Amino acid sequence: MFDYDTYPELERGTVSRDEMTIAPQNNFTNILVLRELESHAIFTTDGQSADLANVAVGSGDDRETYSPGLMFMRKQTGSDRRFGKSLQRNLLGTECTMQVNGMCQDCVECILYGSAASDDADQQLSITSRVMYDTAYTLRDATATIDEKFQNAPGDDYAKTAEATIREPDFFEPGTLFPSVITLRDATPEEVAFVLGIAAKNKRYGAATSRLGRVKNHVLGVYTGSEEGPANLELTRNVVTRLRDSDETTVDSIQDVITAAAHDPQLVGELLQSAFDDRVDAERGGLDLKRVPDETVDDLLEAATGDSLADVLETQLDASHAFLEQTA
C-alpha cells in the first residue's frame, strides 16, 4: 500500500518495513500542525496555574518581550498516545495500557512511541521513542489567551458551607493557536500514516478532557529529509512578525499582534507554512528537507482516517514484531 514505487517522495525521510533497525539513522519526517482550541482548555503542571514563558520577538524599535502560554510537550504526546492505543484496540483488538511499566511492548504504538522496561522479569527492555514533540507556544500573550475562572464542586443541598474544592484554575480561551511540529525518526510510511491519523482524529488535549480541551489539529504539510525542522519557538516568533507585516491584518506592531483579541486560523496556517518553507529554503543555514506533495499527504490522510487504517496497522504490526526481535 505504501511502497516507494507508489510514493517515491517518502523514501527520502522514511525506512521501508523490512529495513527497520534498532540502530538509529538520520531519516526524518516532519509534520507541520497548527493546533486550534475549539473550547476552553487547561494546560498546567500544578493543576492550577498555566505554564508560561518569557519570549523576545521582533527586532529594533519593534521588539517586544511577551509571555506566551505553553502546551507542554507532555500534554501533546500523552493525549496522542492514549488516542493511538485506543485506535489499536478498536481496529486490531490489541490490548495495551498507558501504565509506565505495563505496556505490551509488542504493538505498533509501543514500538513507535517507545516504552519503559516492563514489570515482567523476562522482558527488561526499554524502547526509545521515534516520535518527537516540542513544547508549543501561543502567538498571543497570556493576558489575551488565558482567563482565570472560578470553579467549585457544591453538593445538592439548598444551603451549603464553603468547601475545600473551590479553586480558580487558568483556562486557555477558545481560538488560541499553537504552531507545532511532530517529528518522526526512522519511521516507515505506515507509521507516518498512523501519526497523521492520530493528529487528524484526536480532538482532546489537557486536563478535564471529558468536558474541556477540544482541539482541531490542522495538518499543514509534511517534510522529509535528513534532519529535524525548525523548533516551535522559532516558527512562532516568525509567524508573529509575519502577522505584523501582512496586508491581511490591521495590526501595525508586534505589540498589536501579541495582544490581539484573535487571529484568523486560515491566515495563520498560511503564514506558518510559509515560515517553514522559507526556513527550509534559506540561502544560508537552509535545511536538508523537502516538502511532500499535497496530493501524497491527502492520500496518506485518507488512508489514516478511513477504513483502510486497520490494514495499514496490520501490515506494520508484523514489521514492529520483527524490529523487536532484533534485540533478542
Number of C-alpha atoms within 10 A of each C-alpha: 13 16 14 15 10 10 16 12 17 27 17 19 24 28 22 17 22 12 13 20 15 14 7 10 13 14 20 26 33 27 21 24 24 23 24 18 23 18 18 20 25 25 25 21 12 9 13 15 16 21 19 19 12 11 14 11 19 17 10 6 7 12 14 15 14 21 19 25 27 20 25 19 14 14 20 20 18 14 18 21 19 16 19 23 21 17 21 21 13 12 16 16 10 16 14 19 16 14 11 11 16 15 20 18 25 19 24 25 26 24 23 24 19 17 22 18 17 18 13 10 8 7 11 11 15 15 16 13 16 16 21 15 18 18 18 26 28 25 31 28 23 22 13 19 24 22 16 15 10 10 11 12 11 13 10 7 7 5 7 9 8 9 11 8 10 12 15 15 19 22 22 25 21 18 20 26 28 25 28 29 28 22 24 26 26 26 22 27 25 28 26 26 24 28 25 24 22 23 25 17 18 19 19 23 23 21 16 12 14 9 11 18 24 20 24 21 22 18 20 16 19 24 26 26 22 19 18 22 26 16 16 20 18 15 24 24 19 20 24 24 19 19 25 20 15 13 9 10 14 12 16 13 18 24 20 15 23 28 16 15 12 17 17 11 16 11 14 20 21 12 20 25 20 16 19 23 19 13 20 20 14 10 9 8 9 13 20 15 23 20 18 19 14 12 9 16 18 13 12 22 22 16 21 27 18 11 11 14 23 19 16 19 24 18 15 20 21 15 21 24 15 17 18 18 11 11 9 4
